[in-house]
């Protein structure tokens, strides 16, 4: 009895000490202060996407509404790696992933979603109307339909059909570095033919100082059916902490997941790194893990801190990103690690 009493007393003392420590609780910051709105997104798809977001941010609207509306522009376009116009998996089926997160740690995502035009909006419904964070596959589609999203035809776009037929000749599965960049010739098309856009991730800070982020993709082309990368995973493809900032990823998702990429970038900012320094250090971790194989992949991060400072860094050359502080987006080339 005496030993049990001592154990309980020591346990209670330990818990009391933990409660008094800085790690015991996460307190939301004080009410955000007014600031100049800004939005940053991956790749040149961000030029049009940022324009969509700015229609909300510019007049003083909510960052969460902006990051949803912005990437919806990209989802509605026809391109290799976002929305129903994206490239299919190896079974010839387009499956979509997306997630969204606001300034209060609310978040939602969908994965392996079929026949829904705007997965980012379904992800927001998951966040706002369910007790869950992530819904996948058939269940995600059922939820979307129940929420009023129409089922689109199960067919490939003309570009995706041509790419898939070409791939079937060899059925070789190999990621293509920077396939998302519109300046890159399409691997299965004529020289000089252009891609439209990629996995798009977007971060925004509104005039009231509220941070939000979004990410949406059709995933790696010709992937195994059911494969999910980093894009719908909170902490990997996207993370927002109102006391620090936000980060998002693009590129080979498996390697972003290995280091919980977006969360890692935010934690590095918490430790005092600038957004640029944090993105660079996260990329260096991936390069160290991959070793010689790093040259075969591309990964990039974007970041935005609570004060509106931005950063971006890539594993290899070829990554660009778009920043808007007015209605005129600026497309910038990212710094990179490997030469």
N, C-alpha and C positions, 0 to 999 in steps of 0.2 A: 504494500500500500504506500509505504514511504517513497519507494522508487518511482511509483506511478505519479505520486503527487509532485515530486521533483521534476519529472518529465513534463507534466502539464504546465508547471510554473515556468520552466525554461522555454517551452514552446510559446506560451503566452508572451513572455518577454521578447522572444525573437520576432513574433508577429508585430508586437508594438513597435519594435525598432524598425521593422520593414515599413510599417505605416508611416513612420516619421521620416523615412528616407526619400530622396528625390525620385526614386524609381517606383514608389508605391502607387502613384496615380498619375494620369495624364490629364492635366487641366487645359481646357481650351483657352486660347489667348483672350485678352480683353477685346472689346468690340473693335473690329477693324477700322483703321483710320482711312480717310479719303485719300485717294492716290490717283495717278494717271493710269488709265486702262492700257493694257498691253496683251497681245496674244502671240504665241509662238507655236509653230507646227512643223512637222517633219516634211522634208522633200518639197519639190516645186508644186505638188498638189496643194500645198498650203497657200499659194497665191489666191486661188479661187476660194478655198475653204476659209481663209482669213477674212476675205471680203464678206462672206456669209456671216461670220462671227461678229465682224465689226458693225454690221447693221444693228446688232443688239448692244455691243459694248460701247460704241460711239455715243449713242444717246443716253448712256448711263445705266444700261440694263445689267442683268444678273449674269455673272460669269458662267454659271451652270447652263443657262439657256444658250449662251454664246457657244460653248464648246460642243453642245449637241447640234445646234443649227449649222455650225461650221463644218463638221465632218459629214453631216447629211448631204452637203453639196458634193463631196467626194463619193459618197455611197451612190448617189444618183447618176454619176458619170459612168462611162463605159471604159474600164481599164483592166490592167492585169491582176491587180492585187487588192481591190476593195469592192465591196458590193456584189450584186448578182451578175455583173459583167466580168467578174474576176475569173481567173483560171481555175479549172476544176481539180479535184483530187484524182488519184489514179483510177478510180472507178467512174470518172466522168461526171461527178456531182460537185456542184459549188456549195461549200459550207462556210458559214460566216461566224466570226468571233468579234465581240466588242465589250468594252466596259466603260464606266463613267464614275466620277467621284467628286464630291463637293467639299466645302470648307468646314464641314462638321463631321467628317469621317464617314458620312453616308456613302455607300457605294453599291454598285450592281453590275452584273455581267451576264452575257450569254455566250455559249460556245457550241460549235457544230450545228448551227442553226441553218435550216434550209428554207428557201422560197419566201423569205421576208426581205423587203426592200431596204428597210432601215433598222439594222440590228442595234445601232446605238440608242434608238428610241425605246426598243424593247428592254435594253439594259437599264435605262432610266426607270422604266416601269417596274422592273425587278427591284430596284433600289427603293422606290417610293411606295409600292403596293404589295410587297411581300416581306416576310421576315428573313428572306434569304439574301445571299450575295451573288451566287452563281447558279444558273439553270442551264442545262445542256441538252443537245440532241432533240429527240421527239418531244420531250417535256417542255423544252424551250419553245418549240413551234406551237404546241398546244396552248401554252400560256400566251404567246403572241396573238394567236387567233382569238382567244377568249377576251383579249384586251382590245380587239377590234382591228388588228392589222390584217390586211388581205393577203391571201396566199397568191404569190406570183407564179407564172408558168414554170414548170421544171424543164428549162432548156438553156443551152449555152448561147452566149453572144457569138456573133460571127467570128470575131477575133479569137475567142476562147476555143471555138470549134476547130479553127485552123490550127491553133497551137496544140490542141489535144491530139488531133489526127497525126501531126508531125511527131509528137512525143511517142505515140503508139508504135511507130516504126522501130524504135529501140527499147522503149519503156525504161530508159535509164533515169534514175533518180539522183539528181545532183543539184544542190542550190546554186543559183547564179548570182554572183556578187553584184549589188547595185541594180538588180533587175527593175527596181521600182523607179529609178531615175528616168524621167522623160527624155533626157538627152542621150540615153543609151539605145543603140539599135536593137530591135527585137530579135532575140536569138533565132526564132523560127520564121522570121519575115525577111523581106528584102533589106539590103544595106541602107541605112538611113531612115528606115521606118521607125516610128516613135512609140514608146510606152506612154500611157497617160498619167498614171499615178501609182501609189503604193499603199501599203499599210500606212494609215495616217494617224498620228497622235497629235493632240492639241492641248495646250495649257493656257489658261487665261487668268488675269487679275483684273477685276472691275474697278470702277470709280469709287466703290465703297470699301475696297481693300479685300474683297472676297476672292479666294482661289478656287478653281475647279479644273478638271482635266477629263479628256476622253481619248479613246483609242478604238479603231475599227479596222477590220481586215478580212480578206477571204483566205488568208493564210498562204503557206508555202505551196507553190503550184505543184500538182501531181503528188501531193503528200499521200500517205496512207489514209484511208477513210477513217474518220474519227480522231485524227491527229489534232492536238490543240497546242499552240505555242504560247508565247508570253502575253499576247495582246489582250485577252479577256481576264487576265489574272492580276488582281489588285496586289501591288507589291512587286510585281515583275514588270509588266508592260506599262503600268501607271501607278503612281502614288501621290497623294496630296496630304500635307500636314500644314494646317493653317498657321502654326507657330513658326514654321521654317520656310516651306516652299513646296514646289511640286516638280515631278520629273516623269518622263515617259521615254519609251524605247522603240526602236525599229531595227530590222535586220533579222538574223537567225535567232528565232525565239528560244530554242533549246538552251542556247548559251546565255541568254538574258536570265532565264529561269534559274540557271546554276548559281547565280550570285544574287538572286532576288533584286534584279538590276535597279528598278526605279526606287525602291525602298533604300537601297544602298546609296544611291546618289543623294537622296534627301537626308539620310543620316550623316553623310559626309558634310553636307551643308550645315547640319546642326552642330557639327564639331568645329565649324568655322571656315570651311572651304567656301570659296565663291562658287556659283553655279558652274562656271567654266572648269574650275579646278576639280570639282566633284565629278563632273562627267568624265574628265580625263582619267582620274584615278580609277573609276569604275571600269573604263575600257582597259586600263593597264592590268587590272585583275583578270579580266577575260583573256587577254593576250598571254598572261603568265600561265593560266590554266590550259589553254589550247596549245601552247608551244609552237612547234613548226606548222601545225594545222591552222593557225590563226590566219595565214595568208589565203586560205580557201573560203573564208566567210566574211561577212560584213555585219557589224553591230554598231549602233549609234545611239546616243542619248541626247535629249534636250532637257533643260531645267529652267525653272523660273522661281526666284525667291520671293518672299512676302513683300519686299521693297520694290519689286519690278525689275530686278537685275536678271539677265538671261545668260545662258551658256549652252554650248553644244560641242560634242566631240565624237569622232568616229574612229573605228579601228583602221579603216582604209580610206584612201582618197575616193571621192565620188559622191559623198553625202552632202546634201544641201538642206537648208531649212528656211522657213519664212517667218519674219517678225513684223508685227504691225503695231504702231502707236498712233497711226492716223488711218484714214481710209485708203491709203496707198501702201500695200504690202511691199516689204523689202526681202528679196531672195538673196541668201548669203551662202557661200561655200563654207563648210565646216573645216576646222583643223582636224588632223588625223594622226594616228600613231605610226602606221607602217608605211614605208616608202619603197 
